[in-house]
């Protein structure tokens, strides 16, 4: 009876302790955390010894190291933008994917109207202009904040 109670107590207590992981960001920062889940491009974690849940974008995380099994999982690769020629590497992301980026810069682009162009092509051309401007400034990620009076407002993010 004593053995059954001991085994049952051990089995129930195992679930209370989360596995320890280490998040390695693209900027070199390392965080010791308890990994919870990966959902919609966002990683949910809690700092070691805490019950509070935090979120971080998958775009800012390079690796997730599992300390118990010594396994490393690659989350995303680093995007380096050096000049305006690298505009095709710039990624347009949603607001909830910006959690964890360090530096940001507000940029604006005016919508150009081509003769005979439709609104579809104007939107596509404006997004390409945002990517050009972001690449020229060296920022690999852009979030479109709004559009008013033919002017696109966006925020560019870097690691």
N, C-alpha and C positions, 0 to 999 in steps of 0.2 A: 504494500500500500504506500509506503514511504517513497519507494522508487517511482511509482506512477505519479505521485504528487510532485516530485522533483522534476521529472521529465515534462509534465504538463506545465509547470511553472516556467521552465526554461523555454519551452515552445512559445508560450504567450509573451515572454519578455523579449524574444528576438525581434518581433515586429516593431517594438518601441524604439529601437535604435536604427537610425538611417545609415546608409553606407556613406563613407566619406569620399569625396571627389575633389579634384582640383580643376578649376577653370583657368585656362591660359588664354588671355586676350591677345589680339594682334599687336597691341602696343607694348607687349612684354609683361604686363601685369599678371600676377598669378593670385587666384582667390581660392582659399580652402573652404569648401561648401559641402552641404548635403544636397545632392541633386534630386529634384522631385519629378519633373517631367519636361518633355520637349513638345510644344504644341503651337502650330501655326507660325513657325519660324521664331518662336520666343522660348527661351529656356527659363524654367521656374526653378528656383533654388532657395535654400535658407543658409545663412552663415553658420559655420560650425558652432555648436552649443546654443543655438537660438531656434525659436519656433516661428519667427517672423518670415514670411515668404517675400522674395524679391524676384524681379524679372530682368532679363537681359536679352538683347537681340542676337540672333544667330550670326549676323553679319560682323559682330564685334568679337566673337569667340573663335579662336583658332582650333583649340583642342580641348577635349574633356578627358581627363586622366582618372581612371578608376583605381584608387589606391589599394583596395582589397585584392583585386585580381591583377594589378600591374598592367592593365589594358589601356590603350590610348585610342580614342575615337576622334577622327578629324571632323569638325563641325562645318567650317567654311575655309576657303582659301583667301589670302590677302589680295586685295585689288590695289595695284599701284598705278597711279595716273601721273605721268610726268609732263605731258604737254597737251596741246589742243588736239593733236593727232590721235590721242587715246580716248576720244569722246565715246567710242563704242563700248568701252569698259565701264563707263558711268552707268549706275543702276538707279532707276526711279523706284523708291520704296514708299510704303505706307507709313503713317504717323506712329503706329505701334511698333514698327521695326527700328525706331530711332533710339530706343532705350539702351544706354551704355556707351554711346559715342561721346568722345571728349570735346572736340572742337566743332563749331558750326559757324556758318556765314550766311546772311540773308542776301539773296540775289534777285534781280528783276530782269525780265525779258519782255520786249514789246512784240505783240503779234503782228506779223507782216501779212498784208493781203496781196496775193498773187492774182493777176488778171485771169478770170475764169476759174479760179480755184474754189473748191467747196470748203465747208467748215471742217470736214474730216481732214483734209490736207493741211489746213491752217493749224489745227490742233497738233498734228504729227510734226509739222515744221517747227512749231513753238517748243515742243518737247525736245527736238533735236538741238535747237538753239540753247535751251537750258543745259543740255548735256555738254555742248561746246564750251559754254561759259564756265561750268563747273570743272571741266577738264583743264581749261586754261588756268584756273585758280588752284588746281591740284586736289580737288575734293572728289572722291569716288562715288558718293551717294547724294541723291537729291530727293527732297520731298516737296511736292507741289502744295502750297498753302492755300492759294486762291487765285482767282482771275477776275479782274474788273477793268472795264474800259479798255480792253485790248492789251492789258498788261498782266503777265503771269508773275506771281510772287512765289518764290520758293526758298527753301532753306537747304544749303549744302552741308554735308557732314563728312568728317574725317575721323580716323582712329584716335 
